[in-house]
Amino acid sequence: NIVTYAVFVPLGTPTALKARATAEGVELTWTDPRPAEVVIYRIARQAEKDQAMAAYAEAPAATFVDKQAEFGKKYLYQVQGVRKAGEREVESEPSDVIEIVPVDKFPPATPVGLSALAGVATIELSWERNTDADFRGYHIFRAVGDGEFTKIGGPIESPAFSDRMAEAGKTYRYAISAVDVAGNESPRSAPVQITAPQ
């Protein structure tokens, strides 16, 4: 019996697989010795200790961001190149496995829209609400005149604060920062200035 086999040149194995934590998730990058031959890259992931490495996602280029990865949890990744050959697929050898435990070092967004209004024996502050998924609260800072800022409140969850310690006739500057559950703190907002009424 004569059997015909199609012979394909193997793809180059992805190398130099790297993983780093970003605010969006775990970013993978790698090198392909023959990128023009690849149609897609298959990413395999192991997310549980007793779980086998399994197909997880596909990428059209030599980079991928795993937006489902959680901070503080260990992940293993592996990449494989794939090329279509008629109705068949030609696969490269899998890359080496890389391990990462992403750590949250990314502060939340800086608060914006801070405004100050003078009330009866109080100065009322308000700003736009933070929408970060790991948001914890706001810190409130105050400076007298051109003096240094000092923290006078927080963390608070509401985007509003009443300064009932402001003294009549004095000029104050206020700024707000945001913190997340990991303790990362954003830069302070643009300050606002107001003079407490007599």
Buried (B, 14 or more C-beta within 10 A) or exposed (E): EEEEEEEEEEBBBBEEBEBEBBEEBBBBBBBBEBBEBBBBBBBBBBBEEEEEBEEBBEBEEBEBBBEEBEBEEEBBBBBBBBBEEEEEEBBBEBBEEBEBEBEBEBBBBBBEEBEBEBEEEBBBBBBEEBEBEEBBBBBBBBBBEEEEBEEBBBBBEEBEBBBEEBEEEEEBBBBBBBBBBBEBBBEBBEBBEBBBEE
